[in-house]
Amino acid sequence: MTNPLVLSRTASLRRQAERGHVAAQLVFGQALLDSADPVQAARWFAIADTAGFAPAANMLGRCHEKGWGVPADPRQAASCYRRAAAAGDPWGCYNLANLYLRGRGVERDRLESWRLFLQAAGQGHAKSMNLVARFLDEGWDRARDRRAALLWYRRAAEAGDYRGQHNLATALAEQGALDEALSWWGRALPAATPDVREAMEQALRGIDHNEARRLLAALCGERASRGPGERGETGARPRGGPLRRLLTPIVDRAKSLLNPYYRGAGGREPAAANASAQEIRRLQKEIERLNRLLAGAIPDPQSRG
């Protein structure tokens, strides 16, 4: 049975969404997406997109790209991402850059992909930082620059991107800096997806070091204990029962989606069209309440105190 507090918070989000608050429409759409109602999620993303809210255009693009509640259509996804990117949304830049990199829904254009990744990376988008590093590391449409690539991998890693952490660790191991490399692999492990875990395991098997053996044991132990349906996008299933599994992705994704529109670096006010600072602070408080519920009502068995 769903906790009454969760139902109350969801109802509050819906009321704000129905009153036309675009930030609420975005977060309510994400909640619907996480609760397996993609049709209604796409509807609310489209409403907020029509009002000119860039993160909603990005999420509507995700729906069209993945076929969530609407027919899968990479061209329509590219159109949505383009609107988000034009408004300066870093996730819109990142997702459109990926389409250009792969030639999905658009003509393949690595130069445009590079420009968009660099634009998002300049806004602090960690995944884009890692892709900027990949361009430099692999020499895609430019001279290879391993030194610059290492700097971007480090930026991505320090910003929390697990792929950046793995790539930085790999580069450091090649340079013989094993202790630092193993430290970064350890930080990447909790969030790493199966493909990154596999690459990590291959790298660690070639290293004669106690920490490498410990990480290998952790990798093998998690793979053995992971059951069907537990390999999600993050590679880590939220623990703590059904309520934690319901709330965790809603809180995390809402914070990620709205983060560029909170009071940012240098004290700037939110830049979202048709989304006032008051509206976004209201949603921020809503997310904080969910966080308190998550932390207080459901103690995390993985943390101390």
N, C-alpha and C positions, 0 to 999 in steps of 0.2 A: 504494500500500500504506500502511495506517495505521501511524504511528509506534508502536513497542512501548511507549514511555513513556505515550502517550495511552491505549493499551489497558490498561496497568497502572493508571493513575489511574481510568479508568472502572470497572474491576473492583473497585477499592478503594471507590469510591462505592457500587457495587451491594452489596458485602458489608455496608457500614454501613447501607444502606437496608433490607436484609433482616433486619438485627438490630433494626430498629425505630426508628432515629434519624430523626426527622421532617425535620430540615434536609437530611440526606443524601437522603431520599426526594424532597424538592423538587428538589434540584440534579440528581439522577439522572433525574427526570422531564423536567427541562429539557434535559438532554443527549439523551435519547431523542427529544424533540420536535425538537431541532435536527438529529438524524440521521435524520429522516423516519420515525419510528415513533410516530405520534401516539396509536395505540390503547394501547400500553404506557405512554406518557407520561401519558395521562389516568388510567390505572389507578393509577399511583404517586401522582399528585396526589390522587386520591380516598382512597387509603390514609392519606396525611398529613393530609388534611382531616378524615377520621374521627377522627384523634387530636387534633383541635382546633388545628392549625397554620394560622394565618390566611393567610400567603402562599400556602399550597397551595390553600386555598379560592378565593383570587383566581385562581390559575392554572387550577383546574378550571372556574371561571367563564369564563375566556378560551376554554377548549376548547369549552364549550357555546355560547358566543357565536359562535365562528368555525367550529364543526363540525370541530374537530381531534380525531379518534379517537372522537368521539361525534356523534350527530345534532345539528345546529344547533338550538338552542332558547333564545331570548332570555329566556324566563321562568325556565328552569332556571339560566341565567347570572346573572340578577338575584338568585336565591335564594343562589347561591354568593357573589356579591359582597356581598350583605347580611351573610352570616356573617363575611366578612373585614372589612367595614367596622365591624361591631359590636364586633369584637375590636381595632379601632384601626388596621388595616392601611391605609396611605395609598393604595396601588394599588387596593385594594378600594373605598375611598371614591371614588377618581377614576373607576373603571370603572362603578360603580353610578350616579354622578352623570351620566355620559355617557348611560346608558340613560334616566334621568329627563329629561334635556335633550331627547332625541330621541323619547321615548315608545316605546321598544323593550322589550318584555317587561314593561313597567310602564306605568301611566297617566302621561302626560306631566305633570311637576310641576317647573317651573323653580325654585320656592322650595326644594324639597328638593334639587334639583341644586346650587343656590347653597350651601346648608348643607354639603353633602358636599364640594364643591370647597374651601370655606373651611376645613373641618376638615382636609383633606389638606394644603392650603397652609400651615396653621399648623404642620404637622409637617415642613415643608421640601420638600414635593413640588412640583417645578418646573413640571410641566405643569398642575397645579391652580392654581398662582399665575397662570399665563397666562390660564386660564379665569376666575378671579376678576376679572382686569383686563378681560376681554371683557365680562363682565356690567356692570361699571361704565362701560366705554367706550360700550357700545351702549344702556345704560339698560334692560336686561332686568328688568322687574318692579321697577324702582326708578328714582330720578332719576339722570340721567347725571352722572358725576363724572369728568371727564377728568383732573383733577389726581391723584386717587386711582388711576385706571387707570394713569397713567404710572408711579406708584410701584410698582404690582404688576407691570407689564411689566418694569421694571428689576430687581425681585427675581427674576422668572422668568429673565430674561436672564443675570443674574449667577450664577444657580444652574445655568446650562448648557442651558436649553431653547431649541432653535433657533427655535421659533415665537415665544417670548417675545422673542428677540433680533431677529427680523424685525419683530415688532409694535412693539418699542421703537424700532428704526431708522426705521420708517415715521412714528411719532409725532414723533420728533426732526427728521426731514426736513421735516415739515409746519411745525415751529417755526423752521426755518432753521438748525438745528444740524447742518450737512451733514457736517463732519469726524467727529463722534461717530457720526452715523447710519451713515456708510460703514464705520466701524470695526466696528460691530455687525453690519452685513450681511456683512462679511468673516468674522466669527466664526461666523455662522449657516450660511454656505455649505457647509462640509464635510459636515454631517449633515442638511441640509435635504432634505425629500422633494420629489418633482416638483411638487406643487401650490404649495409655498412657493417653490421656485425660479422657477416661472412668475410668481408675484406679485412676487418680487424683481426679475426681469428687467423687468417692466412699469414698476416704480418707477424702476429705474436708467436706463432709456431716456429718462426725462424730466429727468435731472440732467446738467448740463454740468460735469464734474469728471474729472480724470485717473484718480482712484481708482475712480470709477463706471465708466469705460471699461475699466479693468483687470478689475474684477469681471464686467462684461458679457462680456469676452473669455473669462474663465474659465468662466462659465456656458455660453456657446455652445460652447466647446471640449470641455467634459465631455459635453454633450448629443450632440455629433457622434461622440465616441469611445465612448459607452456602447452596448454591444451588447444583444441580446435577453436577457431574464432577469436583467439586472443592476440593475433598479430595485426594490430591496427596501424594507422598512419604513423603514430609516434613510436611504435614498437614496444610500448609499455602500457599495460592495462591498469587503470586506476584501481587501487585497493580500498577496502573498507566497506563493502556491501553495496547494494543497489542504489542507495541514495547518493553515496560518494560518486558512483559511476555516472549518475544522472547529472550531478552538479559540476563535477570537475571540468568536463569539456566545455560546458556553457560558460563558466567563469573564465577559463583560460582563453578561449577563442574570442569572447566578448572583449576582454582586456586587450588582446592582440589587435583586433579589428579597430577598436576605438582609440588605441594608444596615441596615434598621431594627432588626434583631435582633442586630447586633454591639454592642459597647460604644459607646454613643452620646454625644451632647452631655452634658456634666456628669458623665461617667463612669458613666451608668446601666447596670445589667446588662440583658441581653436580656429582653424582656417576653413572649416567645412561650410559649403554653401547651404543656406537655409537651416543651419544647426547652430543655435545660439550657445554661448558659453554656459548659460543657465541650464539649458536642456541637457547638455553633455555632462555637466556636474551632477545633475539629477540621476542620470544613468550611472555615473561613476559611483554615487552613493548606493545605488541599487546593487551594483556588482560587489561593493564592499560589504553590504549586508549578507549577500550570498557567501562571500568569503568567510565572514564571521560564523555563519551557520556551518560551513564546511569545516572550519577549524575547531569550533567549540562543541558542536553537537556530535561530531563524528571524529573522535581522536584518531590521529594517524598512527598506526602500529609501527611505521617505519621511522618515526621521529622520537626524540627523547623529550621528556618533560611534559 
